[in-house]
Amino acid sequence: MFRFSVAALQLIELFVSSLVHLLYGFYIFSSAVAGDLSSALNDLFFNSNIGPSIRDGQLTGSANSDDDLPPIVLVHGIFGFGKGRLGGLSYFAGAEKKDDKVLVPDLGSLTSIYDRARELFYYLKGGQVDYGEEHSKACGHSQFGRTYEKGHYPQWDEDHPIHFVGHSAGAQVTRCLQQMLADKAFKGYDTSENWVLSVTSLSGAFNGTTRAYLDGMQPEDGKSMKSICLLQLLRVGVIVYDWIDIPILKYYYNFGFDHYNMSWRKAGVWGLVDCLLGNSGPFAAGDWILPDLTIQGSLRLNSRLNTFPSTYYFSYATKRTRNFLGFTIPSNVLGIHPLLFIRVLQMCQWRHPPDVPPPFKGYRDEEWWDNDGALNTVSMTHPRFPVEHPSRFVVKDSECQPLQPGIWYYKVVEGDHILFVVNRERAGVQFDLIYDSIFERCRKHAFRKIPTMPDHVQ
């Protein structure tokens, strides 16, 4: 009887979670369509004064000008989108309008950290996305993807470095890209880690999240999924969405798996069946974002990613929990988005299965209870596992002046995981305070002419 009750509660929770996510997705999609219809009607009656060069979002300044400020690249997280998707909606809630040289790339919303880092390079530099022969064969997808006829910042190199600001998984994408640059992993390009001037993380997914297990990833390995879970419903939905391949839908939103050729035009009916049965496709290969967001997946990634001595690092960790009489509970219930409320509560009470080995030596459940509904606060401050990177906790920006490279400066901000994206009104004054400080730091404090600092050691 007890087991039946637990199973019934789990099914109810799965139904409610699925319904909330579907309704929110429909709300975002319908808002985009409504915005485009409104824009089309305006264009019908009024002439647009916006030039095509501005619409393209490409930075075409002279590569030889020392006066050109480096661009700031905003990298979205899971389920995110860049400029050109979802009509006129902005993933970063319009923060890109705060500076004249900001780029918002559209990367795969569910593709792996590795694939997204490769896409980000070619988005900026130009050319056809090359996922690498070895990786492509191992994962069973095409080696080449989308072609950028002209890069959005083609002069990008060590003399013209870039500031990166990543939200959620986007922060880990920027770290992966910088490591690839250091490893000279892009054929035909003489890259280095110094192509990256600064990395700013906003609720960054550095060390994984216990939510991945609540959504359906197996704690045993951090790769496979439970038979019945939210992620299984997502898997089926994504496969069917990509297979039916309706251009107007793909125009508005794309999960990023085009290089897996799951369209009915290429895969056929048996290809669909094969993907649904788990014999092929990104979910079968584990080449998607969720395995990278488990604690085990983050450990695998972090073991290969460095913090570089000439790059500036800053992160904002978010938290929507507090301690009450020895218990971790949600704080400010009305301030938690309905999409995240159930998960905030569940992550507060997370217990690693006692019959499963912990993800790393020294793991303690209580250190992972503080969260923002998507990520654990301990995961967002700086890379900690398997090796802790240099870091410094700050309360006020003045405490970290002058900013030193090679150190992760981090703040803890009261807010849920999507407070500073999609909906500007939710964050209120905090929105401008956070983004103004990020852009000011990029423009005034995070500059590089090496070596200039007497206490800086390469």
C-alpha positions in Angstrom: 0.0 0.0 0.0 2.8 2.4 0.9 4.6 1.7 -2.4 1.4 2.3 -4.3 0.9 5.7 -2.5 4.5 6.8 -3.3 4.1 5.8 -7.0 0.8 7.6 -7.2 2.4 10.8 -5.7 5.3 10.5 -8.2 2.9 10.2 -11.1 0.9 13.3 -9.9 4.1 15.3 -9.5 5.2 14.2 -13.0 1.8 15.3 -14.4 1.9 18.6 -12.7 5.6 19.3 -13.7 4.9 18.4 -17.3 1.8 20.5 -17.5 3.5 23.6 -16.0 6.4 23.3 -18.4 4.1 22.8 -21.4 2.0 25.8 -20.5 5.0 28.0 -20.0 6.5 26.9 -23.3 3.2 27.6 -25.0 3.1 31.0 -23.4 6.6 31.9 -24.6 5.9 30.6 -28.1 2.6 32.4 -28.4 4.1 35.6 -27.2 6.7 35.4 -29.9 4.1 34.8 -32.6 2.0 37.6 -31.3 5.0 39.9 -31.3 5.8 39.1 -34.9 2.3 39.7 -36.0 2.3 43.0 -34.3 5.6 43.9 -35.9 4.3 42.8 -39.3 1.3 45.1 -39.0 3.5 48.0 -38.0 5.7 47.4 -41.0 2.6 47.4 -43.2 1.7 50.9 -42.1 5.0 52.4 -41.2 8.4 52.3 -42.9 11.2 50.9 -40.7 14.2 53.1 -40.2 16.4 50.3 -39.1 19.2 49.6 -41.5 20.1 46.0 -42.5 23.5 46.2 -41.0 21.9 46.7 -37.6 19.4 44.0 -38.1 22.2 41.5 -39.0 23.8 42.0 -35.6 27.3 41.7 -37.0 30.2 43.8 -35.8 32.2 44.9 -38.8 34.5 47.4 -37.2 38.1 47.7 -38.4 40.3 44.9 -37.1 43.2 47.4 -37.0 41.7 49.9 -34.8 43.0 49.9 -31.2 40.1 52.2 -30.2 37.5 49.5 -30.9 36.0 48.1 -27.7 35.8 44.3 -27.6 32.3 42.9 -28.0 30.4 41.4 -25.2 28.9 38.0 -26.1 25.8 36.9 -24.1 25.6 33.1 -24.1 22.2 31.5 -23.3 21.5 28.5 -21.1 19.4 25.3 -21.5 16.2 25.9 -23.4 17.6 29.3 -24.4 17.7 31.1 -27.7 19.6 33.8 -29.3 18.8 36.8 -31.5 16.6 35.8 -34.4 14.7 33.0 -32.6 11.2 33.4 -31.1 10.5 36.5 -33.0 11.4 39.7 -31.1 11.7 38.0 -27.7 15.0 38.5 -25.9 16.4 35.7 -23.7 18.4 38.2 -21.8 15.3 40.4 -21.4 16.8 43.3 -23.4 20.1 43.5 -21.5 21.9 43.5 -24.9 20.5 47.0 -25.5 22.7 48.4 -22.7 25.8 48.4 -24.9 26.4 49.1 -28.6 28.7 46.1 -29.1 26.8 43.1 -27.8 26.2 39.8 -29.6 23.6 37.2 -28.6 24.3 33.9 -30.5 21.7 31.3 -31.1 23.1 28.0 -30.1 21.5 24.6 -29.6 19.2 24.8 -26.6 19.6 21.1 -25.7 22.9 20.2 -27.4 25.9 19.2 -25.3 28.4 21.7 -23.9 31.0 20.5 -26.4 28.8 21.0 -29.4 27.6 24.4 -28.3 31.2 25.5 -27.8 32.1 24.5 -31.3 29.0 26.3 -32.7 29.9 29.5 -30.7 33.4 29.6 -32.3 32.2 29.5 -35.8 29.3 31.9 -35.0 32.0 34.5 -34.1 34.8 33.6 -36.5 32.7 32.5 -39.5 32.7 29.3 -41.6 31.0 26.0 -41.4 30.7 24.5 -37.9 33.1 21.6 -37.6 32.2 19.3 -34.6 35.4 17.3 -35.1 35.8 14.0 -36.8 36.5 11.9 -33.7 33.6 13.4 -31.7 31.2 13.1 -34.6 32.0 9.5 -35.3 31.7 8.6 -31.6 28.3 10.3 -31.3 26.9 9.3 -34.6 26.2 12.6 -36.2 27.4 14.7 -39.1 30.8 16.3 -38.7 29.7 19.6 -40.2 26.8 21.8 -39.3 25.5 25.3 -40.0 27.5 27.6 -42.2 28.1 31.3 -41.2 29.0 33.0 -44.5 30.4 35.9 -42.4 31.4 35.7 -38.8 29.8 38.1 -36.3 33.3 39.1 -35.2 35.7 37.8 -37.8 38.7 39.8 -36.5 38.6 37.8 -33.3 42.1 36.8 -32.2 44.5 37.4 -29.3 44.8 41.1 -30.2 41.0 41.5 -30.4 39.7 39.4 -27.5 36.1 39.1 -26.3 34.1 39.4 -23.1 31.8 36.4 -22.5 28.7 36.5 -20.2 27.0 33.1 -19.8 23.8 32.3 -18.1 23.3 28.8 -16.6 24.9 26.2 -18.9 26.1 29.1 -21.1 28.8 29.8 -18.5 30.2 26.3 -18.8 30.1 26.6 -22.6 32.4 29.7 -22.5 34.8 27.8 -20.3 34.8 24.8 -22.7 35.4 27.2 -25.6 38.3 28.9 -23.9 39.9 25.5 -23.2 39.5 24.5 -26.9 41.1 27.8 -27.9 44.0 27.0 -25.5 44.3 23.5 -26.9 44.2 24.8 -30.5 41.3 22.6 -31.2 40.0 24.4 -34.3 41.7 23.2 -37.5 43.3 26.0 -39.5 43.3 28.6 -36.6 46.2 29.5 -34.4 44.2 30.1 -31.2 45.1 30.6 -27.6 43.3 31.2 -24.3 44.0 34.9 -24.6 41.3 35.2 -27.2 39.0 35.4 -24.1 39.3 38.6 -22.1 36.8 37.9 -19.4 34.2 35.4 -18.4 31.1 36.5 -16.3 28.8 33.8 -15.1 25.1 34.5 -14.2 23.8 31.4 -12.3 26.5 29.3 -14.0 26.3 25.5 -14.0 29.9 24.8 -13.0 29.5 21.8 -10.8 26.3 20.1 -11.8 22.9 20.1 -10.2 20.8 17.7 -8.1 17.8 18.8 -10.1 19.1 16.6 -13.0 18.4 13.6 -10.9 14.9 14.9 -9.8 14.1 15.3 -13.5 15.1 11.8 -14.3 18.9 11.3 -14.7 20.2 8.2 -12.9 22.4 9.1 -9.8 24.3 5.8 -10.5 26.1 7.1 -13.6 24.8 10.6 -14.4 24.3 9.5 -18.0 21.2 7.3 -18.3 17.6 8.2 -17.6 14.9 6.6 -15.5 12.2 4.7 -17.5 9.4 7.1 -16.4 10.4 10.7 -15.8 10.1 14.3 -17.1 13.2 13.9 -19.2 11.7 10.9 -21.0 8.7 13.0 -22.0 11.1 15.7 -23.1 13.1 13.1 -25.2 10.0 11.9 -27.0 8.8 15.4 -27.6 12.1 16.6 -29.0 12.5 13.6 -31.3 9.0 14.0 -32.8 9.5 17.8 -33.1 12.7 17.4 -35.1 11.2 14.5 -37.1 8.1 16.3 -38.4 10.5 19.2 -39.3 8.0 22.0 -39.9 10.0 25.0 -41.2 7.8 27.7 -39.5 8.2 25.9 -36.1 12.0 25.5 -36.6 12.2 29.1 -37.6 10.8 30.1 -34.2 12.6 27.5 -32.1 15.2 24.9 -32.7 16.6 22.4 -30.2 19.8 22.3 -32.1 20.0 18.7 -33.3 20.0 19.3 -37.0 23.4 17.6 -37.3 21.7 14.4 -36.2 19.6 14.4 -39.3 16.4 13.2 -37.5 14.1 14.9 -40.0 11.6 12.6 -41.8 13.2 13.6 -45.1 16.5 12.0 -44.0 15.6 9.5 -41.3 12.3 8.1 -42.6 9.8 6.3 -40.5 12.3 3.6 -39.3 14.7 6.4 -38.3 12.0 7.8 -36.0 11.3 4.4 -34.5 15.0 3.9 -34.0 15.3 7.2 -32.1 12.2 6.6 -30.0 13.5 3.1 -29.0 16.8 4.7 -27.9 19.0 3.0 -30.5 20.2 6.2 -32.2 20.2 10.0 -31.9 21.6 12.4 -29.4 19.9 10.8 -26.4 21.2 7.4 -27.2 24.7 8.8 -27.6 24.5 10.9 -24.5 25.5 13.9 -26.6 23.0 16.4 -25.1 22.9 18.9 -22.3 21.5 16.9 -19.3 24.4 14.4 -18.9 26.7 17.5 -18.7 24.6 19.0 -15.9 24.8 16.0 -13.6 27.4 16.2 -10.9 29.3 13.3 -12.5 29.1 15.0 -15.9 30.4 18.3 -14.5 33.3 16.4 -12.8 34.2 14.9 -16.2 34.1 18.3 -17.8 35.9 20.2 -15.0 38.8 17.7 -15.0 39.7 19.1 -18.5 38.9 22.8 -18.0 41.3 25.3 -16.6 41.1 28.8 -15.1 43.7 30.8 -17.0 46.0 33.4 -15.3 45.4 36.2 -17.9 41.6 36.0 -18.0 39.2 37.9 -15.6 36.4 35.8 -14.0 33.3 36.9 -12.1 30.2 35.0 -11.1 26.8 35.7 -9.6 25.3 32.7 -7.7 21.6 32.8 -7.1 19.6 31.5 -4.1 15.9 31.2 -3.2 16.3 29.3 0.0 17.1 30.1 3.7 17.8 28.3 6.9 15.0 28.0 9.4 15.5 26.1 12.7 18.1 23.9 11.1 16.0 23.2 8.0 16.6 24.6 4.5 13.3 26.0 3.1 12.2 28.2 0.2 12.5 31.9 0.9 10.0 34.5 -0.4 7.5 32.0 -1.9 5.9 34.6 -4.0 9.2 35.5 -5.6 9.7 32.0 -7.0 8.5 31.4 -10.6 5.8 28.7 -10.8 8.1 26.8 -13.2 10.6 26.4 -10.4 8.7 26.3 -7.2 8.3 22.5 -6.9 12.0 22.0 -7.7 13.1 24.6 -5.1 11.2 22.6 -2.5 12.5 19.2 -3.7 16.1 20.4 -4.0 15.9 21.6 -0.4 15.2 18.0 0.7 17.5 16.2 -1.7 19.1 13.0 -0.4 21.6 11.1 -2.4 20.5 7.4 -2.6 22.2 5.6 0.2 22.8 2.5 -2.0 24.6 4.5 -4.7 28.2 5.7 -4.3 28.5 9.5 -3.8 29.6 11.4 -6.9 32.9 12.4 -5.3 34.8 11.9 -2.1 33.6 14.3 0.6 30.2 14.8 -0.8 27.6 16.0 1.7 23.9 16.5 1.0 23.5 19.6 3.1 26.0 21.5 1.1 23.7 21.1 -1.9 20.4 22.2 -0.3 20.6 25.9 -1.1 19.3 26.4 -4.6 17.5 28.6 -7.1 15.1 26.0 -8.5 17.4 24.8 -11.2 21.0 24.8 -9.8 22.5 24.4 -6.4 24.1 27.6 -5.1 27.3 25.7 -4.2 27.6 24.8 -7.9 27.3 28.4 -9.2 30.0 30.2 -7.3 33.1 28.9 -9.1 34.5 25.6 -10.4 35.0 23.5 -7.2 35.1 19.8 -8.1 37.2 17.7 -8.7 39.7 20.5 -7.9 38.8 23.9 -6.4 39.9 26.8 -8.6 41.1 30.1 -7.0 38.2 32.2 -5.8 37.1 35.1 -3.6 33.7 35.8 -2.1 32.7 39.5 -2.4 29.8 41.5 -1.1 30.5 44.8 -2.8 32.2 45.4 -6.1 34.6 47.8 -4.4 36.1 44.8 -2.5 37.6 43.4 -5.6 39.3 46.5 -7.1 41.6 46.3 -8.8 40.2 43.1 -10.4 42.9 40.4 -10.6 43.0 37.9 -13.4 43.0 34.2 -12.8 40.6 34.4 -9.8 36.9 33.7 -9.6 35.2 36.6 -7.8 31.7 35.6 -6.8 28.6 37.1 -5.2 25.5 35.4 -3.9 22.3 37.1 -5.1 18.7 36.5 -3.8 16.7 35.3 -6.8 15.5 32.2 -8.7 17.2 30.8 -11.8 15.3 32.8 -14.4 15.1 36.1 -12.4 17.5 37.9 -14.8 16.4 36.4 -18.1 13.2 36.5 -20.3 11.1 38.8 -18.0 12.8 42.1 -17.0 9.9 43.2 -14.9 10.4 40.3 -12.4 13.8 41.4 -11.5 12.9 45.1 -11.1 15.7 47.3 -10.0 18.0 44.3 -9.5 18.0 43.7 -13.2 19.7 47.0 -14.0 22.0 46.8 -11.0 23.3 43.4 -12.1 23.7 44.0 -15.8 25.0 47.6 -15.4 27.7 46.2 -13.1 28.6 43.4 -15.6 28.8 45.8 -18.5 30.7 48.4 -16.5 33.2 45.8 -15.4 33.7 44.6 -19.0 34.2 48.2 -20.2 36.3 49.7 -17.4 37.8 47.1 -15.2 38.5 44.0 -17.2 41.1 45.2 -19.7 44.3 43.4 -20.7 47.8 44.5 -21.6 50.0 41.7 -20.3 52.1 41.9 -18.2 51.0 45.2 -16.4 50.3 44.1 -12.8 53.3 43.8 -10.6 51.8 41.0 -8.5 50.7 39.0 -11.5 52.5 35.7 -12.0 52.1 33.9 -15.2 
